[in-house]
Amino acid sequence: MADSSTSKTATLSIDGQSYDLPMYTPTAGPEVVDIRKLYAQAGVFTYDPGYTSTASCDSTITFIDGDKGELLHRGYPIDQLAGNSHYLEVCYLLLYGELPTTKQLENFENTITRHTMIHEQMHNFFRGFRRDAHPMATMVGVVGAMSAFYHDSTNIHDAREREIASHRLIAKMPTIAAMAYKYSVGQPFVYPRNDLDYAANFLHMCFAVPAEEYVVDPILSRAMDRIFTLHADHEQNASTSTVRLASSSGANPFACIAAGIACLWGPAHGGANQACLQMLQEIGTPDRIPEFLARAKDKDDPFRLMGFGHRVYKNFDPRAKVMKQSADEVLDLLGIEDNPTLQVAKELEKQALDDDYFVDRKLFPNVDFYSGIILEAMQFPMSMFTPIFAVGRTVGWISQWKEMLGDPQNKIGRPRQLYLGSTKRDYVDIENR
Ligand code: CMC
């Protein structure tokens, strides 16, 4: 850990005994109290389910200011990256810490492009799944199975093997996601093409068929690239923390990323993009919005406004701002006028932001609110929304994994608990219960 310690300490008092706890000053964000020695010194644990006040690691990759609605990758604001950069340049930035020179970017793009094919034998894995399997289920299985094929990049103690695994994962994830899609619609797999850029290649693998030529629309590949960029990393979110925790035991990178994909699938996390479009379509017309807002506010109804709210952002999610603009552009460029789902989304956003319930709780649209509208316009089925999130987030998982393994203080993640179960008792034979 970089030395960020201060002379400041926090004092905790328990039963008249005081404990001084060291404090750290981050380059941005709130100060941090170090409780690592607390149990050894005071014999108590801290309690923080959901990690609402706990920094699980130190990191130099991504910073979010939730009150300002700001997201920085290695210091660069996401709107600048989404507007001026492109996904593979952002991948380089996240992985290596600095924007690349022309030569560095050329080499990196070349490496990623030349790792996009998967081992031919892996095609058989897909055929083991039912055709109606959710593509996320297929991805969890196939990405985990990469450990069985790429033995030469599973030694986590070797920096070069770690780098090869990183490149393989970033390069092969679009191929795997596209194959999961092709399998689900009963079409032949389409091999990657090295003359296309990352996003265009992904669209080609998803939508081309052998029977006729498919030319990727540059408008759509730009929008796809932006979606990947907006999802690239988001500091210690649930799936990234899952990857870090899995990796802390020394598990291989493919197993760790498969764990991240599994976590991302949930509707409170990456699964929200699919759930959000389903919700917008269920609402259907603006006149039904008040009914759904009432349900979202009703504590006896489990319904939540999908694509709304965030653990860290207490202001507009900056990714949602770019996504909203992108949705307008894509629909406009595709000549889709008066898209009813977009109309419902805009009106829902307006009414929610005027409603005290959402204002008081600082609930704003998040990245998932508008992404589904763009993906649907591109002809993706809803089941592909979360796999696309996984493709974009792979670089974030990998960068955080790499950072963690490079930290000499890295140790197995092992939370403690507030135990509320039975105390010790004797086993009772079945006939005496
Ligand atoms: N609709 C209605 N009420 C909500 C919502 C929502 N979407 N989100 C939070 N609330 C309410 C919640 O009921 C609680 O109210 P009260 O204080 O009266 O009990 C308050 O706001 C705080 O909610 P919380 O559940 O304590 O907040 P959290 O930080 O644990 O949850 C969240 C964050 C993202 C899981 C949650 O806002 C949510 O479920 N949103 C919908 C799902 C979603 O869009 N997820 C995508 C997140 S961004 C992309 C990603 O991470 O993958």
Boltz pocket constraint, residues with backbone or C-beta under 6 A from the ligand:
constraints:
  - pocket:
      binder: B
      contacts: [[A, 237], [A, 264], [A, 267], [A, 268], [A, 269], [A, 270], [A, 271], [A, 272], [A, 296], [A, 297], [A, 303], [A, 304], [A, 305], [A, 306], [A, 307], [A, 308], [A, 309], [A, 310], [A, 311], [A, 312], [A, 361], [A, 363], [A, 366], [A, 367], [A, 368]]
      max_distance: 6.0
